Amino acid sequence: MRRLIALLAIVATTGVYLAAASERATFILTNGERKSGAIAFHGDQHENLINGYLNLAQDGAKDLTFPLEQVAVIDLADGRPSRDEVANLPGGGGHVLLLRTGAPQQGRLVNMINGDTLLWENQGGQRQQFALRDVSRVYLNVDSVRSMLNVSAPATAAPAAPAAPSAPSVQVRVDAKQPWTDTGIVVNQGDRLSFQASGQIAYGPNPGQSSAPEGATERRSNYPDPNVPVGTLLGKIGNSAPFSIGSQTQAMPMPASGRLMLGVNDNELGDNSGFYLVSIAR
């Protein structure tokens, strides 16, 4: 007990943070410096970006803290963006998210939470969640990076004929251990949304207790939706009854008005693992 009290006293007086293991990153600053460490997270919301400052955890030392406007790139890959990659980034200001697979997308970094999840707002104003391990880089100041690498912005093409508008999609990571995941989407009763779900979860500790979004085979009366198998991807709006989504991709009408939540059809979540990745479009 005396040792524990002494340790807490040291933490309180030195400002050292004790945090769970999290993804590592390199912050490339606007002056060209590179600072590496673990993605720190603090407070009740387990946030990294606090009061306009990004934070890197250091073993046995206080966090390295940087104003958001002084960080050009959050690099979760190799810390060395290539000239070709930077040359092909979209311009026009704002932030650019580059996943390890897929094209760069413009929007705004909202925060990084729990040391493993990135919160993003796309150009349509929709909130999205990405696992940090799926992110290559977040460009916060594209012009600064182009200046560092002496790369010119892409030539501005002649304006093209306007394309037919398409509804932006939102990608949500549905953790099998979490009762309900907030999609950030507000719907009205009758709105039609389409879902594309992938991934696999384990709904128990034993071999074979796994499920894809359409669910396994077992059904029980005490599941959130007793009419569909365990592991099925479910939706819920506010406090309304859960409804089945599964692996269907056809647009479906929303049964109520409110905030859309996603979850899995199981009532014992503590022994679950894995997640579904769900794209949602209006």
NULO-252359 format. One record per residue (C-alpha): residue number from 1; residue in three letters; x negated, y negated, z negated. Coordinates in steps of 0.02 Angstrom, whole numbers, plus 50000, padded with zeros to 5 digits. Example, Ala and Ser with C-alpha at 12.3 -4.5 7.8 and 13.67 -1.06 7.14 Angstrom:
<i 1; aa Ala; X 49385; Y 50225; Z 49610>
<i 2; aa Ser; X 49316; Y 50053; Z 49643>
// end
This chain:
<i 1; aa Met; X 50000; Y 50000; Z 50000>
<i 2; aa Arg; X 49857; Y 49880; Z 49957>
<i 3; aa Arg; X 49777; Y 49915; Z 50127>
<i 4; aa Leu; X 49943; Y 49882; Z 50215>
<i 5; aa Ile; X 49966; Y 49717; Z 50123>
<i 6; aa Ala; X 49788; Y 49666; Z 50168>
<i 7; aa Leu; X 49816; Y 49708; Z 50351>
<i 8; aa Leu; X 49977; Y 49605; Z 50357>
<i 9; aa Ala; X 49885; Y 49460; Z 50277>
<i 10; aa Ile; X 49749; Y 49467; Z 50410>
<i 11; aa Val; X 49879; Y 49469; Z 50549>
<i 12; aa Ala; X 49971; Y 49321; Z 50472>
<i 13; aa Thr; X 49814; Y 49215; Z 50454>
<i 14; aa Thr; X 49726; Y 49254; Z 50618>
<i 15; aa Gly; X 49878; Y 49254; Z 50734>
<i 16; aa Val; X 49837; Y 49429; Z 50800>
<i 17; aa Tyr; X 49986; Y 49514; Z 50880>
<i 18; aa Leu; X 50022; Y 49699; Z 50865>
<i 19; aa Ala; X 50119; Y 49761; Z 51015>
<i 20; aa Ala; X 50163; Y 49924; Z 51096>
<i 21; aa Ala; X 50066; Y 49979; Z 51249>
<i 22; aa Ser; X 50118; Y 49884; Z 51405>
<i 23; aa Glu; X 50068; Y 49863; Z 51586>
<i 24; aa Arg; X 49904; Y 49771; Z 51621>
<i 25; aa Ala; X 49887; Y 49623; Z 51737>
<i 26; aa Thr; X 49764; Y 49494; Z 51802>
<i 27; aa Phe; X 49818; Y 49312; Z 51801>
<i 28; aa Ile; X 49734; Y 49219; Z 51944>
<i 29; aa Leu; X 49733; Y 49037; Z 51891>
<i 30; aa Thr; X 49752; Y 48888; Z 52007>
<i 31; aa Asn; X 49568; Y 48844; Z 51975>
<i 32; aa Gly; X 49513; Y 49016; Z 52038>
<i 33; aa Glu; X 49477; Y 49095; Z 51868>
<i 34; aa Arg; X 49538; Y 49272; Z 51833>
<i 35; aa Lys; X 49600; Y 49327; Z 51662>
<i 36; aa Ser; X 49650; Y 49508; Z 51627>
<i 37; aa Gly; X 49742; Y 49593; Z 51486>
<i 38; aa Ala; X 49903; Y 49682; Z 51437>
<i 39; aa Ile; X 50070; Y 49600; Z 51470>
<i 40; aa Ala; X 50113; Y 49532; Z 51297>
<i 41; aa Phe; X 50290; Y 49526; Z 51231>
<i 42; aa His; X 50357; Y 49441; Z 51075>
<i 43; aa Gly; X 50517; Y 49390; Z 50987>
<i 44; aa Asp; X 50687; Y 49471; Z 50977>
<i 45; aa Gln; X 50700; Y 49475; Z 51167>
<i 46; aa His; X 50526; Y 49551; Z 51192>
<i 47; aa Glu; X 50483; Y 49412; Z 51315>
<i 48; aa Asn; X 50317; Y 49365; Z 51395>
<i 49; aa Leu; X 50361; Y 49192; Z 51463>
<i 50; aa Ile; X 50396; Y 49087; Z 51308>
<i 51; aa Asn; X 50423; Y 48898; Z 51313>
<i 52; aa Gly; X 50342; Y 48887; Z 51485>
<i 53; aa Tyr; X 50187; Y 48989; Z 51438>
<i 54; aa Leu; X 50133; Y 49161; Z 51504>
<i 55; aa Asn; X 50038; Y 49276; Z 51386>
<i 56; aa Leu; X 49905; Y 49411; Z 51401>
<i 57; aa Ala; X 49870; Y 49521; Z 51250>
<i 58; aa Gln; X 49689; Y 49553; Z 51201>
<i 59; aa Asp; X 49629; Y 49698; Z 51092>
<i 60; aa Gly; X 49602; Y 49634; Z 50917>
<i 61; aa Ala; X 49621; Y 49452; Z 50964>
<i 62; aa Lys; X 49752; Y 49319; Z 50988>
<i 63; aa Asp; X 49846; Y 49313; Z 51153>
<i 64; aa Leu; X 49775; Y 49218; Z 51301>
<i 65; aa Thr; X 49909; Y 49088; Z 51340>
<i 66; aa Phe; X 49930; Y 48992; Z 51504>
<i 67; aa Pro; X 50056; Y 48861; Z 51562>
<i 68; aa Leu; X 50161; Y 48934; Z 51702>
<i 69; aa Glu; X 50105; Y 48798; Z 51824>
<i 70; aa Gln; X 49922; Y 48846; Z 51798>
<i 71; aa Val; X 49948; Y 49028; Z 51853>
<i 72; aa Ala; X 49943; Y 49054; Z 52041>
<i 73; aa Val; X 49965; Y 49244; Z 52043>
<i 74; aa Ile; X 50018; Y 49379; Z 51921>
<i 75; aa Asp; X 49923; Y 49528; Z 51993>
<i 76; aa Leu; X 49975; Y 49702; Z 51938>
<i 77; aa Ala; X 49874; Y 49793; Z 52071>
<i 78; aa Asp; X 49688; Y 49767; Z 52102>
<i 79; aa Gly; X 49669; Y 49581; Z 52062>
<i 80; aa Arg; X 49609; Y 49538; Z 52238>
<i 81; aa Pro; X 49744; Y 49482; Z 52361>
<i 82; aa Ser; X 49686; Y 49504; Z 52541>
<i 83; aa Arg; X 49678; Y 49362; Z 52667>
<i 84; aa Asp; X 49800; Y 49453; Z 52781>
<i 85; aa Glu; X 49926; Y 49475; Z 52640>
<i 86; aa Val; X 49917; Y 49291; Z 52592>
<i 87; aa Ala; X 49927; Y 49234; Z 52773>
<i 88; aa Asn; X 50092; Y 49327; Z 52796>
<i 89; aa Leu; X 50177; Y 49262; Z 52638>
<i 90; aa Pro; X 50335; Y 49160; Z 52670>
<i 91; aa Gly; X 50316; Y 48974; Z 52643>
<i 92; aa Gly; X 50437; Y 48841; Z 52585>
<i 93; aa Gly; X 50391; Y 48836; Z 52401>
<i 94; aa Gly; X 50459; Y 48942; Z 52260>
<i 95; aa His; X 50392; Y 49108; Z 52199>
<i 96; aa Val; X 50360; Y 49265; Z 52303>
<i 97; aa Leu; X 50380; Y 49443; Z 52238>
<i 98; aa Leu; X 50279; Y 49580; Z 52323>
<i 99; aa Leu; X 50325; Y 49759; Z 52280>
<i 100; aa Arg; X 50205; Y 49904; Z 52309>
<i 101; aa Thr; X 50327; Y 49958; Z 52444>
<i 102; aa Gly; X 50430; Y 49836; Z 52545>
<i 103; aa Ala; X 50421; Y 49661; Z 52615>
<i 104; aa Pro; X 50389; Y 49506; Z 52507>
<i 105; aa Gln; X 50544; Y 49418; Z 52444>
<i 106; aa Gln; X 50566; Y 49238; Z 52390>
<i 107; aa Gly; X 50651; Y 49187; Z 52229>
<i 108; aa Arg; X 50602; Y 49144; Z 52051>
<i 109; aa Leu; X 50514; Y 49235; Z 51911>
<i 110; aa Val; X 50633; Y 49235; Z 51763>
<i 111; aa Asn; X 50524; Y 49331; Z 51637>
<i 112; aa Met; X 50434; Y 49493; Z 51597>
<i 113; aa Ile; X 50507; Y 49593; Z 51453>
<i 114; aa Asn; X 50459; Y 49744; Z 51349>
<i 115; aa Gly; X 50288; Y 49748; Z 51432>
<i 116; aa Asp; X 50359; Y 49852; Z 51576>
<i 117; aa Thr; X 50502; Y 49759; Z 51662>
<i 118; aa Leu; X 50507; Y 49605; Z 51774>
<i 119; aa Leu; X 50663; Y 49496; Z 51782>
<i 120; aa Trp; X 50685; Y 49411; Z 51951>
<i 121; aa Glu; X 50813; Y 49292; Z 52026>
<i 122; aa Asn; X 50829; Y 49310; Z 52214>
<i 123; aa Gln; X 50872; Y 49172; Z 52337>
<i 124; aa Gly; X 51056; Y 49212; Z 52320>
<i 125; aa Gly; X 51047; Y 49174; Z 52134>
<i 126; aa Gln; X 51069; Y 49357; Z 52084>
<i 127; aa Arg; X 50967; Y 49428; Z 51940>
<i 128; aa Gln; X 50866; Y 49587; Z 51973>
<i 129; aa Gln; X 50757; Y 49701; Z 51868>
<i 130; aa Phe; X 50599; Y 49790; Z 51928>
<i 131; aa Ala; X 50481; Y 49907; Z 51838>
<i 132; aa Leu; X 50312; Y 49818; Z 51827>
<i 133; aa Arg; X 50227; Y 49976; Z 51890>
<i 134; aa Asp; X 50323; Y 49951; Z 52054>
<i 135; aa Val; X 50262; Y 49771; Z 52074>
<i 136; aa Ser; X 50102; Y 49729; Z 52166>
<i 137; aa Arg; X 50095; Y 49540; Z 52141>
<i 138; aa Val; X 50200; Y 49390; Z 52096>
<i 139; aa Tyr; X 50143; Y 49232; Z 52185>
<i 140; aa Leu; X 50189; Y 49080; Z 52082>
<i 141; aa Asn; X 50091; Y 48954; Z 52187>
<i 142; aa Val; X 50066; Y 49014; Z 52366>
<i 143; aa Asp; X 49983; Y 48853; Z 52424>
<i 144; aa Ser; X 49851; Y 48865; Z 52286>
<i 145; aa Val; X 49807; Y 49044; Z 52338>
<i 146; aa Arg; X 49795; Y 48994; Z 52521>
<i 147; aa Ser; X 49676; Y 48855; Z 52472>
<i 148; aa Met; X 49567; Y 48977; Z 52371>
<i 149; aa Leu; X 49552; Y 49097; Z 52519>
<i 150; aa Asn; X 49548; Y 48960; Z 52652>
<i 151; aa Val; X 49700; Y 49036; Z 52737>
<i 152; aa Ser; X 49818; Y 48933; Z 52844>
<i 153; aa Ala; X 50005; Y 48939; Z 52822>
<i 154; aa Pro; X 50096; Y 49035; Z 52961>
<i 155; aa Ala; X 50146; Y 48930; Z 53110>
<i 156; aa Thr; X 50324; Y 48866; Z 53103>
<i 157; aa Ala; X 50427; Y 48951; Z 53237>
<i 158; aa Ala; X 50563; Y 48865; Z 53336>
<i 159; aa Pro; X 50728; Y 48876; Z 53244>
<i 160; aa Ala; X 50824; Y 49032; Z 53291>
<i 161; aa Ala; X 51009; Y 49046; Z 53316>
<i 162; aa Pro; X 51095; Y 49068; Z 53148>
<i 163; aa Ala; X 51122; Y 49250; Z 53104>
<i 164; aa Ala; X 51280; Y 49316; Z 53031>
<i 165; aa Pro; X 51274; Y 49293; Z 52843>
<i 166; aa Ser; X 51240; Y 49449; Z 52742>
<i 167; aa Ala; X 51271; Y 49469; Z 52557>
<i 168; aa Pro; X 51111; Y 49485; Z 52456>
<i 169; aa Ser; X 51088; Y 49649; Z 52364>
<i 170; aa Val; X 51039; Y 49666; Z 52182>
<i 171; aa Gln; X 50927; Y 49808; Z 52124>
<i 172; aa Val; X 50953; Y 49870; Z 51947>
<i 173; aa Arg; X 50854; Y 50000; Z 51847>
<i 174; aa Val; X 50975; Y 50104; Z 51744>
<i 175; aa Asp; X 50881; Y 50185; Z 51599>
<i 176; aa Ala; X 50958; Y 50350; Z 51543>
<i 177; aa Lys; X 50922; Y 50308; Z 51361>
<i 178; aa Gln; X 51019; Y 50145; Z 51365>
<i 179; aa Pro; X 51208; Y 50148; Z 51339>
<i 180; aa Trp; X 51243; Y 50011; Z 51467>
<i 181; aa Thr; X 51132; Y 49905; Z 51579>
<i 182; aa Asp; X 51188; Y 49729; Z 51622>
<i 183; aa Thr; X 51181; Y 49700; Z 51811>
<i 184; aa Gly; X 51201; Y 49511; Z 51794>
<i 185; aa Ile; X 51347; Y 49522; Z 51918>
<i 186; aa Val; X 51517; Y 49447; Z 51877>
<i 187; aa Val; X 51663; Y 49518; Z 51977>
<i 188; aa Asn; X 51848; Y 49486; Z 51997>
<i 189; aa Gln; X 51974; Y 49626; Z 52001>
<i 190; aa Gly; X 51986; Y 49690; Z 52179>
<i 191; aa Asp; X 51813; Y 49632; Z 52233>
<i 192; aa Arg; X 51731; Y 49766; Z 52340>
<i 193; aa Leu; X 51552; Y 49816; Z 52298>
<i 194; aa Ser; X 51443; Y 49950; Z 52376>
<i 195; aa Phe; X 51313; Y 50049; Z 52280>
<i 196; aa Gln; X 51160; Y 50147; Z 52335>
<i 197; aa Ala; X 51085; Y 50248; Z 52194>
<i 198; aa Ser; X 50928; Y 50355; Z 52189>
<i 199; aa Gly; X 50820; Y 50440; Z 52059>
<i 200; aa Gln; X 50840; Y 50579; Z 51932>
<i 201; aa Ile; X 50866; Y 50585; Z 51745>
<i 202; aa Ala; X 50852; Y 50717; Z 51610>
<i 203; aa Tyr; X 51007; Y 50721; Z 51498>
<i 204; aa Gly; X 50931; Y 50840; Z 51371>
<i 205; aa Pro; X 50766; Y 50916; Z 51314>
<i 206; aa Asn; X 50789; Y 51088; Z 51392>
<i 207; aa Pro; X 50731; Y 51143; Z 51566>
<i 208; aa Gly; X 50867; Y 51121; Z 51696>
<i 209; aa Gln; X 50955; Y 50981; Z 51603>
<i 210; aa Ser; X 50929; Y 50856; Z 51743>
<i 211; aa Ser; X 51044; Y 50758; Z 51855>
<i 212; aa Ala; X 51049; Y 50649; Z 52011>
<i 213; aa Pro; X 51171; Y 50501; Z 52020>
<i 214; aa Glu; X 51315; Y 50616; Z 52072>
<i 215; aa Gly; X 51298; Y 50711; Z 51907>
<i 216; aa Ala; X 51260; Y 50892; Z 51861>
<i 217; aa Thr; X 51395; Y 51022; Z 51831>
<i 218; aa Glu; X 51438; Y 51016; Z 51646>
<i 219; aa Arg; X 51593; Y 50918; Z 51592>
<i 220; aa Arg; X 51653; Y 50876; Z 51417>
<i 221; aa Ser; X 51806; Y 50789; Z 51347>
<i 222; aa Asn; X 51701; Y 50672; Z 51239>
<i 223; aa Tyr; X 51595; Y 50601; Z 51380>
<i 224; aa Pro; X 51623; Y 50418; Z 51425>
<i 225; aa Asp; X 51713; Y 50481; Z 51582>
<i 226; aa Pro; X 51774; Y 50659; Z 51547>
<i 227; aa Asn; X 51832; Y 50681; Z 51727>
<i 228; aa Val; X 51656; Y 50684; Z 51803>
<i 229; aa Pro; X 51499; Y 50785; Z 51761>
<i 230; aa Val; X 51363; Y 50738; Z 51639>
<i 231; aa Gly; X 51232; Y 50620; Z 51711>
<i 232; aa Thr; X 51349; Y 50539; Z 51837>
<i 233; aa Leu; X 51312; Y 50355; Z 51870>
<i 234; aa Leu; X 51453; Y 50253; Z 51792>
<i 235; aa Gly; X 51511; Y 50074; Z 51799>
<i 236; aa Lys; X 51603; Y 49972; Z 51669>
<i 237; aa Ile; X 51670; Y 49794; Z 51674>
<i 238; aa Gly; X 51674; Y 49706; Z 51507>
<i 239; aa Asn; X 51769; Y 49815; Z 51384>
<i 240; aa Ser; X 51869; Y 49907; Z 51516>
<i 241; aa Ala; X 51862; Y 50096; Z 51538>
<i 242; aa Pro; X 51709; Y 50169; Z 51627>
<i 243; aa Phe; X 51730; Y 50222; Z 51809>
<i 244; aa Ser; X 51629; Y 50341; Z 51917>
<i 245; aa Ile; X 51507; Y 50278; Z 52049>
<i 246; aa Gly; X 51397; Y 50430; Z 52076>
<i 247; aa Ser; X 51308; Y 50439; Z 52243>
<i 248; aa Gln; X 51447; Y 50367; Z 52352>
<i 249; aa Thr; X 51395; Y 50221; Z 52463>
<i 250; aa Gln; X 51565; Y 50161; Z 52527>
<i 251; aa Ala; X 51622; Y 49992; Z 52459>
<i 252; aa Met; X 51739; Y 50015; Z 52312>
<i 253; aa Pro; X 51862; Y 49893; Z 52230>
<i 254; aa Met; X 51823; Y 49834; Z 52055>
<i 255; aa Pro; X 51957; Y 49888; Z 51930>
<i 256; aa Ala; X 51945; Y 49733; Z 51819>
<i 257; aa Ser; X 51869; Y 49559; Z 51805>
<i 258; aa Gly; X 51711; Y 49523; Z 51706>
<i 259; aa Arg; X 51527; Y 49568; Z 51697>
<i 260; aa Leu; X 51475; Y 49730; Z 51782>
<i 261; aa Met; X 51376; Y 49856; Z 51678>
<i 262; aa Leu; X 51299; Y 50022; Z 51733>
<i 263; aa Gly; X 51262; Y 50179; Z 51632>
<i 264; aa Val; X 51255; Y 50369; Z 51635>
<i 265; aa Asn; X 51393; Y 50489; Z 51586>
<i 266; aa Asp; X 51323; Y 50556; Z 51423>
<i 267; aa Asn; X 51361; Y 50529; Z 51239>
<i 268; aa Glu; X 51194; Y 50586; Z 51167>
<i 269; aa Leu; X 51065; Y 50468; Z 51242>
<i 270; aa Gly; X 50922; Y 50493; Z 51119>
<i 271; aa Asp; X 50852; Y 50646; Z 51209>
<i 272; aa Asn; X 50873; Y 50573; Z 51384>
<i 273; aa Ser; X 50733; Y 50514; Z 51498>
<i 274; aa Gly; X 50712; Y 50442; Z 51673>
<i 275; aa Phe; X 50816; Y 50312; Z 51765>
<i 276; aa Tyr; X 50920; Y 50279; Z 51919>
<i 277; aa Leu; X 50876; Y 50138; Z 52039>
<i 278; aa Val; X 51037; Y 50059; Z 52103>
<i 279; aa Ser; X 51058; Y 49931; Z 52242>
<i 280; aa Ile; X 51221; Y 49834; Z 52234>
<i 281; aa Ala; X 51294; Y 49728; Z 52374>
<i 282; aa Arg; X 51458; Y 49634; Z 52393>
// end
